[in-house]
Amino acid sequence: MVFGLDLRTFRIFREAIHMTQAKLADLAGVTQSKVSTIESGQANPEVATLNALCAALDAELILVPRRIGGDVRRMVDRHLNRHVATVTPVMSVRDEVFIPDGDE
């Protein structure tokens, strides 16, 4: 069983590079019906199949233990400049707005 992976994402990646299921299947060495079953989320593919699909899509499959999944997700978000702002209470407008005076 594949945990934490929505296999339908393969369709999004494939369509983003304008590739047909038949072409992906050919490059990955699987049947087109296997690609269709995986993209519909109805398959339980082996890791080797997932690696082959990823290689054909010029992507990489990375297995991350769940206990560190949140840490890895935060590192990826930082790397992709997807900063999630932490919500803190506003004490005053002065605390929220910093206007440099030219010396900094």
Sequence and secondary structure as in RCSB ss.txt:
>XXXX:A:sequence
MVFGLDLRTFRIFREAIHMTQAKLADLAGVTQSKVSTIESGQANPEVATLNALCAALDAELILVPRRIGGDVRRM
VDRHLNRHVATVTPVMSVRDEVFIPDGDE
>XXXX:A:secstr
   S  TTHHHHHHHHTT  HHHHHHHHTS HHHHHHHHTT     HHHHHHHHHHTT       GGGHHHHHHH
HHHHTT           HHHH     S  
